[in-house]
Amino acid sequence: MRDMVNILLSHNPNSFDRAAELGIDLTLAGHSHGGTLSLGFVHRGLSLARLETPYVSGWYEKPGGQLYVNRGIGTTGFPIRLGARPEITVLELSRA
């Protein structure tokens, strides 16, 4: 909606590209659990989730929108997390 802040809650962060094209101001997503197996200590950004999405965890910006991907507290596949600490995020939204 024009002249309003638009927030999209999306399970899959891959929706961000289209959301930004549509002018969605903020997309909040999860899905990849931060990669569950993230080897950032070996090489920055090295994560199994990168095979599925460029948006693994954290904050991303592009013209038209912003994205925050939460690592969550669960696992996918094997019940293990390595290098992808569990996360519960608290965001405070305020008017600019």
N, CA, C and O atoms as CSV, one atom per row, in Angstrom:
chain,resi,resn,atom,element,x,y,z
A,1,MET,N,N,0.843,-1.175,0.000
A,1,MET,CA,C,0.000,0.000,0.000
A,1,MET,C,C,0.891,1.242,0.000
A,1,MET,O,O,1.797,1.379,0.822
A,2,ARG,N,N,0.616,2.125,-0.925
A,2,ARG,CA,C,1.388,3.354,-1.015
A,2,ARG,C,C,1.158,4.215,0.226
A,2,ARG,O,O,0.109,4.148,0.866
A,3,ASP,N,N,2.161,5.019,0.546
A,3,ASP,CA,C,2.115,5.945,1.681
A,3,ASP,C,C,1.941,5.242,3.027
A,3,ASP,O,O,1.486,5.857,3.991
A,4,MET,N,N,2.297,3.969,3.099
A,4,MET,CA,C,2.264,3.216,4.348
A,4,MET,C,C,3.522,2.355,4.410
A,4,MET,O,O,4.128,2.051,3.383
A,5,VAL,N,N,3.899,1.973,5.600
A,5,VAL,CA,C,5.002,1.026,5.759
A,5,VAL,C,C,4.446,-0.369,5.501
A,5,VAL,O,O,3.427,-0.756,6.072
A,6,ASN,N,N,5.116,-1.109,4.645
A,6,ASN,CA,C,4.681,-2.458,4.292
A,6,ASN,C,C,5.712,-3.465,4.779
A,6,ASN,O,O,6.892,-3.376,4.440
A,7,ILE,N,N,5.251,-4.433,5.584
A,7,ILE,CA,C,6.123,-5.461,6.147
A,7,ILE,C,C,5.599,-6.817,5.696
A,7,ILE,O,O,4.406,-7.104,5.799
A,8,LEU,N,N,6.510,-7.643,5.196
A,8,LEU,CA,C,6.179,-8.989,4.744
A,8,LEU,C,C,6.830,-9.998,5.678
A,8,LEU,O,O,8.041,-9.955,5.892
A,9,LEU,N,N,6.034,-10.904,6.234
A,9,LEU,CA,C,6.553,-12.037,6.993
A,9,LEU,C,C,6.564,-13.217,6.038
A,9,LEU,O,O,5.514,-13.655,5.569
A,10,SER,N,N,7.744,-13.728,5.753
A,10,SER,CA,C,7.880,-14.788,4.757
A,10,SER,C,C,8.761,-15.904,5.307
A,10,SER,O,O,9.835,-15.639,5.847
A,11,HIS,N,N,8.325,-17.112,5.177
A,11,HIS,CA,C,9.136,-18.241,5.640
A,11,HIS,C,C,10.468,-18.283,4.883
A,11,HIS,O,O,11.521,-18.475,5.491
A,12,ASN,N,N,10.423,-18.108,3.581
A,12,ASN,CA,C,11.598,-18.263,2.732
A,12,ASN,C,C,12.169,-16.900,2.339
A,12,ASN,O,O,11.452,-16.084,1.759
A,13,PRO,N,N,13.444,-16.635,2.642
A,13,PRO,CA,C,14.029,-15.336,2.312
A,13,PRO,C,C,14.182,-15.083,0.814
A,13,PRO,O,O,14.439,-13.949,0.409
A,14,ASN,N,N,14.031,-16.113,-0.014
A,14,ASN,CA,C,14.136,-15.903,-1.461
A,14,ASN,C,C,13.012,-15.024,-1.995
A,14,ASN,O,O,13.080,-14.562,-3.134
A,15,SER,N,N,11.990,-14.788,-1.199
A,15,SER,CA,C,10.905,-13.897,-1.609
A,15,SER,C,C,11.345,-12.427,-1.587
A,15,SER,O,O,10.637,-11.560,-2.098
A,16,PHE,N,N,12.505,-12.151,-1.001
A,16,PHE,CA,C,12.966,-10.774,-0.851
A,16,PHE,C,C,13.157,-10.053,-2.179
A,16,PHE,O,O,12.782,-8.887,-2.294
A,17,ASP,N,N,13.716,-10.695,-3.161
A,17,ASP,CA,C,13.951,-10.036,-4.451
A,17,ASP,C,C,12.652,-9.473,-5.020
A,17,ASP,O,O,12.600,-8.314,-5.432
A,18,ARG,N,N,11.615,-10.288,-5.041
A,18,ARG,CA,C,10.321,-9.837,-5.569
A,18,ARG,C,C,9.676,-8.805,-4.647
A,18,ARG,O,O,9.069,-7.842,-5.115
A,19,ALA,N,N,9.809,-9.009,-3.343
A,19,ALA,CA,C,9.234,-8.060,-2.382
A,19,ALA,C,C,9.848,-6.675,-2.566
A,19,ALA,O,O,9.130,-5.676,-2.516
A,20,ALA,N,N,11.146,-6.597,-2.776
A,20,ALA,CA,C,11.806,-5.307,-2.989
A,20,ALA,C,C,11.314,-4.663,-4.286
A,20,ALA,O,O,11.112,-3.450,-4.342
A,21,GLU,N,N,11.123,-5.472,-5.322
A,21,GLU,CA,C,10.579,-4.951,-6.585
A,21,GLU,C,C,9.195,-4.346,-6.376
A,21,GLU,O,O,8.846,-3.351,-7.010
A,22,LEU,N,N,8.410,-4.948,-5.488
A,22,LEU,CA,C,7.053,-4.472,-5.219
A,22,LEU,C,C,7.013,-3.316,-4.227
A,22,LEU,O,O,5.948,-2.759,-3.961
A,23,GLY,N,N,8.174,-2.955,-3.679
A,23,GLY,CA,C,8.224,-1.844,-2.737
A,23,GLY,C,C,7.900,-2.218,-1.308
A,23,GLY,O,O,7.545,-1.355,-0.505
A,24,ILE,N,N,8.018,-3.499,-0.978
A,24,ILE,CA,C,7.828,-3.917,0.416
A,24,ILE,C,C,9.015,-3.372,1.205
A,24,ILE,O,O,10.167,-3.677,0.897
A,25,ASP,N,N,8.729,-2.573,2.211
A,25,ASP,CA,C,9.786,-1.886,2.950
A,25,ASP,C,C,10.672,-2.837,3.744
A,25,ASP,O,O,11.892,-2.681,3.767
A,26,LEU,N,N,10.058,-3.822,4.394
A,26,LEU,CA,C,10.805,-4.731,5.257
A,26,LEU,C,C,10.251,-6.133,5.106
A,26,LEU,O,O,9.043,-6.350,5.201
A,27,THR,N,N,11.143,-7.081,4.870
A,27,THR,CA,C,10.783,-8.493,4.823
A,27,THR,C,C,11.484,-9.179,5.983
A,27,THR,O,O,12.682,-8.991,6.196
A,28,LEU,N,N,10.731,-9.974,6.731
A,28,LEU,CA,C,11.279,-10.756,7.838
A,28,LEU,C,C,11.130,-12.218,7.470
A,28,LEU,O,O,10.043,-12.668,7.108
A,29,ALA,N,N,12.231,-12.964,7.562
A,29,ALA,CA,C,12.211,-14.360,7.125
A,29,ALA,C,C,13.092,-15.226,8.012
A,29,ALA,O,O,13.793,-14.729,8.894
A,30,GLY,N,N,13.044,-16.511,7.767
A,30,GLY,CA,C,13.860,-17.492,8.474
A,30,GLY,C,C,14.278,-18.570,7.499
A,30,GLY,O,O,15.107,-18.319,6.624
A,31,HIS,N,N,13.730,-19.751,7.627
A,31,HIS,CA,C,13.849,-20.857,6.684
A,31,HIS,C,C,15.169,-21.628,6.758
A,31,HIS,O,O,15.147,-22.851,6.898
A,32,SER,N,N,16.307,-20.955,6.668
A,32,SER,CA,C,17.580,-21.670,6.553
A,32,SER,C,C,18.231,-21.981,7.894
A,32,SER,O,O,19.247,-22.675,7.932
A,33,HIS,N,N,17.674,-21.485,8.989
A,33,HIS,CA,C,18.240,-21.677,10.331
A,33,HIS,C,C,19.689,-21.214,10.381
A,33,HIS,O,O,20.498,-21.775,11.119
A,34,GLY,N,N,20.017,-20.199,9.603
A,34,GLY,CA,C,21.382,-19.670,9.586
A,34,GLY,C,C,22.369,-20.631,8.962
A,34,GLY,O,O,23.582,-20.481,9.108
A,35,GLY,N,N,21.839,-21.617,8.267
A,35,GLY,CA,C,22.704,-22.600,7.627
A,35,GLY,C,C,22.861,-23.854,8.452
A,35,GLY,O,O,23.377,-24.851,7.948
A,36,THR,N,N,22.432,-23.841,9.717
A,36,THR,CA,C,22.577,-24.940,10.663
A,36,THR,C,C,24.033,-25.399,10.748
A,36,THR,O,O,24.566,-25.562,11.846
A,37,LEU,N,N,24.670,-25.607,9.614
A,37,LEU,CA,C,26.094,-25.916,9.559
A,37,LEU,C,C,26.750,-24.766,8.820
A,37,LEU,O,O,26.769,-24.728,7.590
A,38,SER,N,N,27.282,-23.841,9.578
A,38,SER,CA,C,27.900,-22.645,9.007
A,38,SER,C,C,29.374,-22.653,9.371
A,38,SER,O,O,29.722,-22.672,10.551
A,39,LEU,N,N,30.226,-22.640,8.388
A,39,LEU,CA,C,31.664,-22.716,8.625
A,39,LEU,C,C,32.335,-21.362,8.448
A,39,LEU,O,O,33.400,-21.249,7.841
A,40,GLY,N,N,31.684,-20.336,8.994
A,40,GLY,CA,C,32.219,-18.979,8.897
A,40,GLY,C,C,33.586,-18.833,9.538
A,40,GLY,O,O,34.331,-17.915,9.196
A,41,PHE,N,N,33.929,-19.720,10.461
A,41,PHE,CA,C,35.242,-19.665,11.096
A,41,PHE,C,C,36.332,-20.147,10.143
A,41,PHE,O,O,37.507,-19.851,10.357
A,42,VAL,N,N,35.962,-20.888,9.090
A,42,VAL,CA,C,36.907,-21.315,8.059
A,42,VAL,C,C,36.981,-20.260,6.955
A,42,VAL,O,O,38.067,-19.860,6.537
A,43,HIS,N,N,35.815,-19.819,6.490
A,43,HIS,CA,C,35.724,-18.797,5.442
A,43,HIS,C,C,34.421,-18.046,5.637
A,43,HIS,O,O,33.360,-18.661,5.748
A,44,ARG,N,N,34.489,-16.726,5.680
A,44,ARG,CA,C,33.290,-15.918,5.914
A,44,ARG,C,C,32.224,-16.244,4.865
A,44,ARG,O,O,32.492,-16.214,3.664
A,45,GLY,N,N,31.027,-16.551,5.329
A,45,GLY,CA,C,29.919,-16.820,4.419
A,45,GLY,C,C,29.813,-18.265,3.970
A,45,GLY,O,O,28.915,-18.602,3.200
A,46,LEU,N,N,30.714,-19.131,4.436
A,46,LEU,CA,C,30.665,-20.540,4.030
A,46,LEU,C,C,29.572,-21.258,4.823
A,46,LEU,O,O,29.703,-21.473,6.028
A,47,SER,N,N,28.502,-21.619,4.133
A,47,SER,CA,C,27.346,-22.234,4.769
A,47,SER,C,C,26.631,-23.115,3.757
A,47,SER,O,O,26.542,-22.779,2.576
A,48,LEU,N,N,26.127,-24.237,4.228
A,48,LEU,CA,C,25.370,-25.126,3.337
A,48,LEU,C,C,24.130,-24.441,2.777
A,48,LEU,O,O,23.696,-24.747,1.667
A,49,ALA,N,N,23.563,-23.520,3.539
A,49,ALA,CA,C,22.351,-22.831,3.087
A,49,ALA,C,C,22.609,-21.989,1.839
A,49,ALA,O,O,21.665,-21.677,1.113
A,50,ARG,N,N,23.838,-21.619,1.573
A,50,ARG,CA,C,24.160,-20.816,0.377
A,50,ARG,C,C,23.865,-21.585,-0.908
A,50,ARG,O,O,23.767,-20.985,-1.979
A,51,LEU,N,N,23.724,-22.898,-0.813
A,51,LEU,CA,C,23.334,-23.683,-1.985
A,51,LEU,C,C,21.886,-23.389,-2.363
A,51,LEU,O,O,21.483,-23.594,-3.509
A,52,GLU,N,N,21.100,-22.906,-1.390
A,52,GLU,CA,C,19.671,-22.675,-1.586
A,52,GLU,C,C,19.310,-21.194,-1.694
A,52,GLU,O,O,18.358,-20.836,-2.388
A,53,THR,N,N,20.070,-20.333,-1.010
A,53,THR,CA,C,19.725,-18.917,-0.966
A,53,THR,C,C,20.951,-18.056,-0.686
A,53,THR,O,O,21.850,-18.484,0.038
A,54,PRO,N,N,21.001,-16.859,-1.243
A,54,PRO,CA,C,22.090,-15.943,-0.881
A,54,PRO,C,C,21.807,-15.253,0.458
A,54,PRO,O,O,22.677,-14.572,1.000
A,55,TYR,N,N,20.603,-15.426,0.987
A,55,TYR,CA,C,20.181,-14.756,2.222
A,55,TYR,C,C,20.134,-15.766,3.364
A,55,TYR,O,O,19.076,-16.319,3.664
A,56,VAL,N,N,21.272,-16.004,3.995
A,56,VAL,CA,C,21.370,-17.045,5.015
A,56,VAL,C,C,20.963,-16.542,6.394
A,56,VAL,O,O,20.129,-17.159,7.057
A,57,SER,N,N,21.536,-15.441,6.826
A,57,SER,CA,C,21.177,-14.870,8.124
A,57,SER,C,C,21.626,-13.415,8.172
A,57,SER,O,O,22.585,-13.014,7.513
A,58,GLY,N,N,20.906,-12.644,8.968
A,58,GLY,CA,C,21.293,-11.252,9.166
A,58,GLY,C,C,20.515,-10.269,8.312
A,58,GLY,O,O,19.420,-10.556,7.829
A,59,TRP,N,N,21.116,-9.101,8.143
A,59,TRP,CA,C,20.478,-7.939,7.514
A,59,TRP,C,C,20.945,-7.788,6.070
A,59,TRP,O,O,22.137,-7.892,5.780
A,60,TYR,N,N,20.007,-7.543,5.177
A,60,TYR,CA,C,20.306,-7.315,3.766
A,60,TYR,C,C,19.505,-6.109,3.297
A,60,TYR,O,O,18.380,-5.892,3.746
A,61,GLU,N,N,20.085,-5.327,2.398
A,61,GLU,CA,C,19.383,-4.173,1.833
A,61,GLU,C,C,19.597,-4.146,0.330
A,61,GLU,O,O,20.652,-4.532,-0.173
A,62,LYS,N,N,18.582,-3.686,-0.369
A,62,LYS,CA,C,18.680,-3.439,-1.803
A,62,LYS,C,C,17.668,-2.348,-2.114
A,62,LYS,O,O,16.762,-2.105,-1.317
A,63,PRO,N,N,17.804,-1.692,-3.247
A,63,PRO,CA,C,16.828,-0.645,-3.582
A,63,PRO,C,C,15.402,-1.190,-3.504
A,63,PRO,O,O,15.084,-2.209,-4.117
A,64,GLY,N,N,14.562,-0.511,-2.754
A,64,GLY,CA,C,13.166,-0.911,-2.644
A,64,GLY,C,C,12.829,-1.647,-1.367
A,64,GLY,O,O,11.651,-1.756,-1.025
A,65,GLY,N,N,13.824,-2.163,-0.641
A,65,GLY,CA,C,13.471,-2.893,0.571
A,65,GLY,C,C,14.652,-3.356,1.398
A,65,GLY,O,O,15.811,-3.258,0.995
A,66,GLN,N,N,14.312,-3.864,2.570
A,66,GLN,CA,C,15.283,-4.419,3.495
A,66,GLN,C,C,14.796,-5.789,3.944
A,66,GLN,O,O,13.596,-6.063,3.956
A,67,LEU,N,N,15.746,-6.647,4.314
A,67,LEU,CA,C,15.436,-8.015,4.728
A,67,LEU,C,C,16.205,-8.346,5.988
A,67,LEU,O,O,17.387,-8.027,6.107
A,68,TYR,N,N,15.524,-8.993,6.934
A,68,TYR,CA,C,16.220,-9.575,8.076
A,68,TYR,C,C,15.887,-11.059,8.101
A,68,TYR,O,O,14.720,-11.450,8.106
A,69,VAL,N,N,16.951,-11.889,8.116
A,69,VAL,CA,C,16.780,-13.341,8.167
A,69,VAL,C,C,17.239,-13.817,9.536
A,69,VAL,O,O,18.401,-13.661,9.911
A,70,ASN,N,N,16.309,-14.397,10.268
A,70,ASN,CA,C,16.574,-14.898,11.608
A,70,ASN,C,C,17.083,-16.332,11.530
A,70,ASN,O,O,16.585,-17.126,10.732
A,71,ARG,N,N,18.078,-16.667,12.358
A,71,ARG,CA,C,18.616,-18.025,12.379
A,71,ARG,C,C,17.694,-19.009,13.096
A,71,ARG,O,O,17.834,-20.219,12.925
A,72,GLY,N,N,16.759,-18.508,13.890
A,72,GLY,CA,C,15.830,-19.379,14.590
A,72,GLY,C,C,16.494,-20.191,15.685
A,72,GLY,O,O,17.663,-19.982,16.012
A,73,ILE,N,N,15.730,-21.124,16.250
A,73,ILE,CA,C,16.260,-21.924,17.353
A,73,ILE,C,C,16.247,-23.421,17.053
A,73,ILE,O,O,16.746,-24.215,17.851
A,74,GLY,N,N,15.689,-23.808,15.924
A,74,GLY,CA,C,15.586,-25.226,15.588
A,74,GLY,C,C,16.687,-25.674,14.640
A,74,GLY,O,O,17.689,-24.984,14.447
A,75,THR,N,N,16.479,-26.833,14.059
A,75,THR,CA,C,17.420,-27.398,13.097
A,75,THR,C,C,16.634,-27.939,11.902
A,75,THR,O,O,15.415,-28.102,11.964
A,76,THR,N,N,17.342,-28.209,10.836
A,76,THR,CA,C,16.751,-28.895,9.687
A,76,THR,C,C,17.614,-30.108,9.394
A,76,THR,O,O,18.836,-30.052,9.534
A,77,GLY,N,N,16.997,-31.184,8.995
A,77,GLY,CA,C,17.768,-32.393,8.719
A,77,GLY,C,C,18.315,-32.972,10.012
A,77,GLY,O,O,17.555,-33.393,10.884
A,78,PHE,N,N,19.631,-32.991,10.131
A,78,PHE,CA,C,20.279,-33.520,11.331
A,78,PHE,C,C,20.070,-32.564,12.510
A,78,PHE,O,O,20.128,-31.347,12.330
A,79,PRO,N,N,19.830,-33.092,13.704
A,79,PRO,CA,C,19.591,-32.231,14.865
A,79,PRO,C,C,20.901,-31.664,15.434
A,79,PRO,O,O,21.291,-31.979,16.558
A,80,ILE,N,N,21.565,-30.827,14.639
A,80,ILE,CA,C,22.834,-30.232,15.060
A,80,ILE,C,C,22.941,-28.819,14.502
A,80,ILE,O,O,22.437,-28.524,13.418
A,81,ARG,N,N,23.601,-27.955,15.255
A,81,ARG,CA,C,23.913,-26.604,14.800
A,81,ARG,C,C,25.402,-26.406,15.029
A,81,ARG,O,O,25.883,-26.586,16.147
A,82,LEU,N,N,26.128,-26.043,14.002
A,82,LEU,CA,C,27.551,-25.794,14.116
A,82,LEU,C,C,27.853,-24.463,13.446
A,82,LEU,O,O,27.707,-24.324,12.232
A,83,GLY,N,N,28.274,-23.492,14.238
A,83,GLY,CA,C,28.611,-22.183,13.686
A,83,GLY,C,C,27.407,-21.327,13.344
A,83,GLY,O,O,27.562,-20.266,12.739
A,84,ALA,N,N,26.223,-21.758,13.712
A,84,ALA,CA,C,24.991,-21.003,13.468
A,84,ALA,C,C,24.211,-20.985,14.778
A,84,ALA,O,O,23.236,-21.717,14.952
A,85,ARG,N,N,24.656,-20.147,15.678
A,85,ARG,CA,C,24.048,-20.107,17.007
A,85,ARG,C,C,22.551,-19.822,16.921
A,85,ARG,O,O,22.114,-19.052,16.066
A,86,PRO,N,N,21.757,-20.444,17.808
A,86,PRO,CA,C,20.319,-20.161,17.836
A,86,PRO,C,C,20.082,-18.672,18.096
A,86,PRO,O,O,20.895,-17.997,18.728
A,87,GLU,N,N,18.960,-18.184,17.595
A,87,GLU,CA,C,18.699,-16.744,17.693
A,87,GLU,C,C,17.213,-16.477,17.867
A,87,GLU,O,O,16.372,-17.042,17.167
A,88,ILE,N,N,16.913,-15.609,18.809
A,88,ILE,CA,C,15.587,-15.011,18.930
A,88,ILE,C,C,15.818,-13.516,18.792
A,88,ILE,O,O,16.569,-12.931,19.571
A,89,THR,N,N,15.184,-12.893,17.814
A,89,THR,CA,C,15.404,-11.478,17.514
A,89,THR,C,C,14.268,-10.633,18.040
A,89,THR,O,O,13.096,-10.988,17.915
A,90,VAL,N,N,14.625,-9.521,18.626
A,90,VAL,CA,C,13.649,-8.520,19.032
A,90,VAL,C,C,13.923,-7.275,18.211
A,90,VAL,O,O,14.995,-6.677,18.317
A,91,LEU,N,N,12.963,-6.887,17.401
A,91,LEU,CA,C,13.102,-5.669,16.585
A,91,LEU,C,C,12.216,-4.588,17.161
A,91,LEU,O,O,11.072,-4.843,17.537
A,92,GLU,N,N,12.744,-3.387,17.229
A,92,GLU,CA,C,11.955,-2.251,17.663
A,92,GLU,C,C,11.727,-1.355,16.452
A,92,GLU,O,O,12.672,-0.792,15.899
A,93,LEU,N,N,10.490,-1.230,16.052
A,93,LEU,CA,C,10.136,-0.412,14.893
A,93,LEU,C,C,9.705,0.950,15.383
A,93,LEU,O,O,8.926,1.064,16.329
A,94,SER,N,N,10.216,1.989,14.735
A,94,SER,CA,C,9.820,3.348,15.114
A,94,SER,C,C,9.709,4.195,13.861
A,94,SER,O,O,10.295,3.880,12.826
A,95,ARG,N,N,8.959,5.261,13.970
A,95,ARG,CA,C,8.810,6.176,12.830
A,95,ARG,C,C,10.095,6.956,12.626
A,95,ARG,O,O,10.752,7.361,13.585
A,96,ALA,N,N,10.437,7.154,11.393
A,96,ALA,CA,C,11.653,7.926,11.073
A,96,ALA,C,C,11.383,9.405,11.214
A,96,ALA,O,O,12.277,10.220,10.989
